[in-house]
């Protein structure tokens, strides 16, 4: 007799990937073609060629030095004589009551306060906007001020377990919001609307009030409105991370690990037990027990980490009277919940039949193999989204059992 055990079987969810929101997008620069910048020292927005950035460097220096990026390439700044100036297409953009800036940085740890973005005429609080990085405390400081005492300043600490840091500043009238790696970390309500109007251009890595930025810049986006929290999350590429999320498997099952893009040059899994290759980011794990595995990404003097917990169940100890199936699935070929299937086939003694019926009772899928699921097709054609019924006949302790219910197909 198998012991009764209540089990929530988890699917193999995957980490969501970035999708750039295009509504109210003023300019977007992914730096993937930065080596193609000509002698005009101009970077052109990926979405609007009328929006451009001027590159300021010493004579004879390569216009745009590409480096490994969050997605493909990024732009490297040496912290000495390089900066960006935002002219064409940005007129008045940062004087508006609402705007947003989002970008990735991978800073060199110089130890001194460095400027990221600046739109100010002097090093005071008069009609000033700036975003600075302080490596001494690993914090981002945003100054948005009309005059002393009238500001919406925000500040937050970067994540110690990440090398690439995604920063998004959102101005929504008198509301300032600062997001780090897709999460809201600080916000501030100014007592009144702050007037930022001044004659200065927006710059990146300005030496006006602090040292120039040294490190990498990537996936730079400007919006002429206030992004929502969901839109900020959509901009997060999740570099140096395990795509698989925490999951549950049966003893003896193999988990194929996938990771996002990384600029690391070496990797290490710990513990290494049951890991096929403990120095490869994309490997297989065949856990013999429930464990949390940590993956370290090493590169350029920085270490990023991510974890996955794999819960292991022995099918011989589980109750066979209940079949576990999801209540919805999305067969859109994104490798996430594409198949509606029995999640605990090893706990039952045998499958008699597994059927999917439409709302009129017509059978759209059937099998007697517990390892096979429904892909959302009938006679080779995608069926329309909607609610369907399932009916499963199976054996448990030599008795025939029947389980039925509903499922929702989403596309």
C-alpha positions in Angstrom: 0.0 0.0 0.0 1.4 3.4 -1.0 1.5 6.0 1.7 -1.0 8.9 1.3 0.9 12.1 0.5 -0.4 15.5 -0.7 1.9 16.7 -3.4 1.9 19.8 -5.5 3.8 18.9 -8.7 5.5 21.9 -10.2 6.0 22.4 -13.9 9.4 23.5 -15.2 8.8 27.3 -15.4 11.2 29.4 -17.2 12.5 32.9 -16.5 10.7 35.5 -18.6 12.8 37.3 -21.2 12.9 41.1 -21.9 10.4 42.6 -24.4 11.1 46.3 -25.1 7.9 48.4 -24.6 7.6 50.7 -27.7 4.8 53.0 -26.6 6.1 56.5 -25.9 9.6 55.3 -26.7 11.8 58.3 -27.5 15.1 56.5 -28.2 16.6 53.0 -27.7 20.3 52.1 -28.1 21.4 48.5 -27.8 25.0 49.2 -29.0 25.0 46.0 -31.0 26.3 47.9 -34.1 28.5 50.4 -32.3 31.6 49.3 -34.2 29.8 50.6 -37.4 29.7 54.2 -36.1 31.4 56.4 -38.7 33.5 59.5 -38.3 30.5 61.6 -37.5 30.6 60.2 -34.0 26.9 59.5 -33.9 24.9 56.7 -32.5 21.4 56.3 -34.1 18.4 55.0 -32.1 17.3 51.5 -33.1 13.7 52.6 -33.4 13.9 56.2 -34.7 16.9 57.4 -36.9 16.0 60.9 -36.0 17.0 60.4 -32.4 20.8 60.4 -32.0 23.6 60.5 -29.5 26.9 62.3 -30.0 30.0 60.4 -28.9 32.7 62.7 -27.4 36.2 61.3 -27.4 39.8 62.4 -28.0 40.9 62.7 -31.6 42.1 59.5 -33.1 40.2 57.3 -30.6 37.8 54.6 -32.0 34.3 56.1 -32.0 32.6 53.2 -30.3 34.4 50.3 -28.6 32.1 47.3 -28.5 32.3 44.8 -25.6 30.3 41.8 -24.3 26.8 43.0 -23.5 23.6 42.0 -21.8 22.1 40.7 -25.1 24.9 41.0 -27.7 27.3 44.0 -27.5 27.7 46.9 -25.1 29.7 50.1 -25.1 32.8 50.5 -22.9 33.8 53.8 -21.2 37.4 54.3 -19.9 36.5 56.8 -17.2 39.1 59.3 -18.6 37.9 61.1 -21.8 34.7 59.6 -23.0 31.1 60.8 -22.7 27.8 60.9 -24.5 25.8 64.0 -25.3 22.1 63.8 -26.2 21.2 66.4 -28.8 19.2 65.4 -31.8 15.6 64.3 -31.0 15.9 65.0 -27.3 14.9 68.7 -27.3 12.9 69.4 -24.1 12.5 65.7 -23.4 13.8 66.0 -19.9 12.0 69.2 -19.0 8.7 67.3 -19.2 6.7 66.5 -16.1 6.9 62.8 -16.9 9.8 60.8 -18.5 11.7 57.6 -17.9 15.3 56.4 -18.4 16.3 52.7 -18.3 19.7 51.2 -18.8 22.2 48.5 -17.8 25.6 49.2 -16.3 28.5 47.0 -15.4 30.8 49.4 -13.6 34.5 49.1 -13.0 35.1 49.5 -9.3 37.1 52.7 -9.3 36.3 53.7 -5.7 35.2 57.3 -6.5 31.8 58.8 -7.2 31.1 58.6 -10.9 28.4 60.3 -13.1 26.0 58.4 -15.2 23.5 60.9 -16.4 23.5 64.7 -15.9 21.4 67.6 -17.0 22.6 70.6 -14.9 24.4 73.9 -15.5 26.4 73.8 -12.2 27.1 71.7 -9.2 24.2 72.9 -7.1 20.5 72.1 -6.7 19.2 74.7 -9.1 17.1 73.1 -11.8 19.3 70.0 -11.7 19.0 66.3 -12.7 21.7 63.7 -12.3 22.1 60.0 -11.7 25.4 59.0 -10.0 27.0 55.7 -9.0 28.9 55.5 -5.7 31.1 52.4 -5.6 32.0 53.0 -2.0 28.6 52.0 -0.9 27.4 50.4 -4.2 24.5 52.9 -4.4 22.7 54.8 -7.2 21.8 58.3 -6.3 19.2 60.3 -8.3 19.1 64.1 -7.9 16.0 65.8 -9.2 15.8 69.4 -7.8 14.4 72.8 -8.6 16.1 74.5 -5.7 17.5 73.6 -2.3 14.7 71.9 -0.3 12.5 71.3 -3.3 13.4 67.9 -4.7 12.3 64.4 -5.4 15.6 62.6 -4.8 15.8 58.8 -4.6 18.6 56.4 -3.8 19.0 52.6 -3.7 21.7 50.0 -3.3 22.6 47.7 -6.2 22.5 43.9 -5.8 25.7 42.3 -4.6 25.0 39.0 -6.4 24.8 40.6 -9.9 27.4 42.0 -12.2 25.1 43.7 -14.7 22.7 46.1 -12.9 19.5 47.3 -14.5 18.5 50.8 -13.4 15.3 52.5 -14.3 14.3 56.0 -13.1 10.7 57.1 -13.6 9.4 60.6 -13.2 5.6 60.8 -12.9 4.8 64.4 -12.3 6.0 65.0 -8.7 6.5 61.3 -8.1 10.0 59.9 -8.4 10.6 56.1 -8.6 13.8 54.2 -8.8 13.9 50.5 -9.9 16.9 48.2 -9.5 16.9 45.0 -11.5 13.1 45.2 -12.2 12.1 45.9 -8.5 11.0 49.2 -7.0 13.6 50.2 -4.4 12.8 53.8 -3.6 10.3 56.5 -4.3 9.7 60.1 -3.3 6.8 62.6 -3.6 8.0 66.1 -4.1 5.7 68.8 -2.4 5.1 70.3 -5.8 6.1 69.9 -9.5 9.8 70.3 -10.0 11.0 72.5 -12.8 14.1 71.1 -14.4 14.3 73.5 -17.3 17.9 74.6 -18.0 20.1 75.2 -21.0 22.3 72.1 -20.4 22.2 69.1 -22.6 21.7 65.6 -21.1 25.0 63.8 -20.9 26.4 60.4 -19.9 29.7 60.2 -18.0 30.0 64.0 -17.5 33.0 65.2 -15.5 31.1 68.4 -14.3 30.5 67.4 -10.7 32.1 64.0 -10.3 34.4 61.6 -12.0 33.6 60.1 -15.4 32.0 56.6 -15.4 34.3 53.7 -16.2 32.7 50.4 -17.3 30.0 49.1 -19.6 26.7 50.6 -20.7 24.0 48.7 -22.5 20.3 48.6 -23.5 19.7 52.3 -23.0 16.1 53.5 -23.4 14.3 56.8 -23.0 10.6 57.4 -22.8 8.6 60.6 -22.8 6.2 59.3 -20.2 6.2 57.5 -16.9 6.7 53.7 -17.3 4.6 51.4 -15.2 6.1 48.8 -13.0 5.1 46.1 -15.5 6.9 48.0 -18.3 10.0 48.4 -16.3 10.0 44.6 -15.6 9.6 44.0 -19.4 13.0 45.8 -19.9 14.8 43.4 -17.6 16.9 40.9 -19.6 18.0 38.8 -16.6 21.6 38.3 -17.5 23.8 35.8 -15.6 20.8 33.8 -14.3 19.4 30.3 -14.4 16.3 30.2 -16.7 14.8 27.3 -14.9 12.9 28.2 -11.8 12.6 26.1 -8.6 10.9 22.8 -9.5 10.0 19.4 -8.3 10.9 16.1 -10.0 10.8 12.4 -9.3 13.8 10.4 -8.2 15.9 9.6 -11.2 14.6 12.4 -13.4 17.0 14.7 -15.2 16.7 18.5 -15.1 18.2 20.2 -18.2 19.6 23.5 -16.9 19.5 26.6 -19.2 21.0 30.0 -18.4 20.6 33.5 -19.8 23.3 35.4 -21.7 26.5 35.9 -19.7 29.8 37.7 -20.2 31.4 35.4 -17.6 34.5 33.4 -18.7 34.2 30.6 -16.0 31.4 29.0 -14.0 31.1 26.8 -10.9 28.2 24.8 -9.5 27.9 24.0 -5.8 27.3 21.5 -4.5 28.7 19.6 -7.5 27.0 16.3 -6.5 24.7 15.0 -9.2 25.8 17.8 -11.6 26.9 16.4 -15.0 29.5 19.2 -15.6 30.0 21.5 -12.6 32.0 24.0 -14.6 29.4 24.4 -17.4 26.4 26.9 -17.1 24.1 24.7 -19.3 24.3 21.3 -17.8 22.2 18.4 -16.5 21.3 17.7 -12.9 20.0 14.3 -11.7 19.4 15.0 -8.0 19.3 12.1 -5.6 17.8 14.3 -2.9 16.2 17.7 -2.5 18.9 20.4 -2.8 19.5 24.0 -3.6 22.2 24.4 -6.3 24.2 27.6 -6.6 25.8 28.7 -9.9 28.6 31.3 -9.8 29.4 33.4 -12.9 33.0 34.7 -12.9 34.3 37.5 -15.2 36.1 40.8 -15.2 36.7 40.9 -11.5 33.0 40.4 -10.7 31.0 37.4 -9.5 27.3 36.9 -10.1 25.3 34.1 -8.5 21.9 32.5 -9.0 20.2 29.5 -7.4 17.7 26.7 -8.2 16.0 24.5 -5.6 15.0 21.0 -6.9 12.6 19.1 -4.8 12.9 15.3 -5.2 10.0 12.9 -4.6 10.3 9.1 -4.6 7.3 7.8 -6.5 7.2 4.6 -4.4 6.2 6.7 -1.3 3.4 8.7 -3.0 -0.3 8.1 -3.0 -1.7 6.9 -6.3 -5.3 7.9 -5.9 -4.8 11.5 -7.2 -3.7 12.6 -10.6 -1.9 16.0 -10.8 -2.5 18.1 -13.9 -2.3 21.9 -14.5 -5.5 23.9 -14.8 -4.3 25.8 -17.8 -1.6 25.6 -20.5 -0.3 27.8 -23.3 0.8 25.8 -26.4 2.7 28.6 -28.1 6.1 26.9 -28.6 7.9 29.1 -26.0 8.9 26.0 -24.0 6.7 27.1 -21.1 3.6 25.0 -20.3 3.3 24.0 -23.9 1.9 20.5 -23.1 -1.1 19.5 -21.0 -0.1 16.2 -19.4 -0.2 14.1 -16.3 2.5 15.4 -13.9 2.8 12.4 -11.7 2.7 9.4 -14.1 5.1 7.3 -12.0 2.8 7.3 -9.0 0.0 5.3 -10.7 0.0 1.6 -11.4 -1.2 2.0 -15.0 -3.1 4.3 -17.4 -6.2 3.0 -19.0 -7.1 6.1 -21.0 -6.5 9.9 -21.0 -9.0 11.9 -23.0 -9.5 15.6 -23.7 -13.1 16.7 -24.7 -14.4 19.9 -26.1 -17.4 21.6 -24.6 -19.7 19.7 -26.9 -18.3 16.4 -25.8 -16.2 15.8 -28.9 -12.9 14.0 -28.3 -9.9 16.1 -29.4 -7.1 14.0 -27.8 -6.7 10.5 -26.3 -3.8 8.3 -25.3 -3.0 5.2 -23.2 0.6 6.3 -22.6 1.0 8.3 -19.4 4.1 10.0 -20.6 2.3 11.6 -23.6 0.3 14.9 -23.3 -1.9 17.1 -25.5 -0.2 19.8 -27.6 -3.4 21.8 -28.2 -3.9 20.4 -31.7 -6.7 18.4 -33.3 -5.9 16.6 -36.5 -2.7 18.6 -36.8 -4.4 22.0 -36.5 -4.3 24.4 -33.5 -7.7 24.4 -31.7 -9.1 27.7 -30.5 -8.5 28.9 -27.0 -11.2 27.9 -24.5 -12.3 25.6 -21.7 -12.0 21.8 -22.3 -12.7 18.7 -20.2 -10.3 16.0 -19.3 -11.1 12.4 -18.2 -8.4 10.0 -16.9 -9.0 6.3 -16.1 -6.1 4.7 -14.3 -5.2 1.8 -11.9 -4.2 2.4 -8.3 -3.5 -0.6 -6.0 -5.2 -2.8 -8.6 -8.4 -0.7 -8.5 -9.7 1.3 -11.4 -10.0 5.0 -10.6 -11.5 7.9 -12.7 -10.6 11.5 -12.4 -12.1 14.3 -14.5 -12.0 18.1 -14.5 -11.6 21.2 -16.7 -8.7 22.9 -18.2 -8.2 26.2 -20.0 -6.2 26.5 -23.3 -4.6 29.9 -23.6 -2.8 31.4 -26.6 
